[in-house]
Amino acid sequence: METGPIAEKPNEFADIEGAQALIDWFGFVPNFHDAELLDIELLLNRSGRLRLHAFRMTDEVDDKGYFILDRHVLVTLTLEEVREISLDYFDLIGIVGRLLVTKTGKRYRIEWQSSYGVEGIIVAKNLRINFEQWRPDFAIATAK
């Protein structure tokens, strides 16, 4: 995963509950490049969550020329008081090109573009980040 700002103001991202632990895990503020968007859950009580399989892309390559990926995690973005939703290509699994979180007044705006599949914008009053180490059943590699 490439480094880069996930928020227009990185200190705003670090202020999100759980974000600093994720920054510490990766060693940088992630932008979720090539992360797989596994689930989008939206409930009528205006809550929801996004779950992503994220990882760190190293500078090392394997014998086939693929970048070696490590620090695999399952990241959950928990949304409360969802106010706005806009999704495109919802019928396709999402591979994130870049995910951006900005604070607009008293709300968080989560926006992601995809390199494949679902992409969108969700605005919510509260946002929380949790993650756990995760190892996918399949080997993921990115060509150099």
Secondary structure, DSSP 4 states (H G I P E B T S, - for coil): --B--SBSSHHHHHHSBTHHHHHHHHTS-B--TT-EEEEEEE-TTS-EEEEEEEEEEEEEE-TTSEEEEEEEEEEEEEEEEEEEEEEESTTS-EEEEEEEEEEETTEEEEEEEEEES-EEEEEEEEEEEEEEE---SS---EE-
